[in-house]
Amino acid sequence: AAEAEEKRRAEDEAHRLREQEELERISAAEAEEKCRAEDEAQRVREQEELACIAAAEAEEKRRAEDEAHRLREQEELERISAAEAEEKCRAEDEAQRVREQEELACIAAAEAEEK
């Protein structure tokens, strides 16, 4: 009976050890799965952060291109305005020259009339 009791105790201990090993194996697998999930979550966060950075850089590039375009248009308008102002000045100079020629012609006609 003592031998049977000893054998039963040994079997119970072996069973308890197998259950403990199984629980440890399950616990290790769960810990490994948790670690994998955390790594994946970190990778996703990093990808999202990179996407945000890329979007911000694209927006900054778009703004810079818009500003460069606006400056080119402004320079073109200023060039046109300067050309128009120069043309107006030439026209006024020409009108002044014509008035002076007409005045000289009138003076010459009056002098010729006096003679």
Rosetta blueprint (number, residue, H / E / L):
1 A L
2 A H
3 E H
4 A H
5 E H
6 E H
7 K H
8 R H
9 R H
10 A H
11 E H
12 D H
13 E H
14 A H
15 H H
16 R H
17 L H
18 R H
19 E H
20 Q H
21 E H
22 E H
23 L H
24 E H
25 R H
26 I H
27 S H
28 A H
29 A H
30 E H
31 A H
32 E H
33 E H
34 K H
35 C H
36 R H
37 A H
38 E H
39 D H
40 E H
41 A H
42 Q H
43 R H
44 V H
45 R H
46 E H
47 Q H
48 E H
49 E H
50 L H
51 A H
52 C H
53 I H
54 A H
55 A H
56 A H
57 E H
58 A H
59 E H
60 E H
61 K H
62 R H
63 R H
64 A H
65 E H
66 D H
67 E H
68 A H
69 H H
70 R H
71 L H
72 R H
73 E H
74 Q H
75 E H
76 E H
77 L H
78 E H
79 R H
80 I H
81 S H
82 A H
83 A H
84 E H
85 A H
86 E H
87 E H
88 K H
89 C H
90 R H
91 A H
92 E H
93 D H
94 E H
95 A H
96 Q H
97 R H
98 V H
99 R H
100 E H
101 Q H
102 E H
103 E H
104 L H
105 A H
106 C H
107 I H
108 A H
109 A H
110 A H
111 E H
112 A H
113 E H
114 E H
115 K L
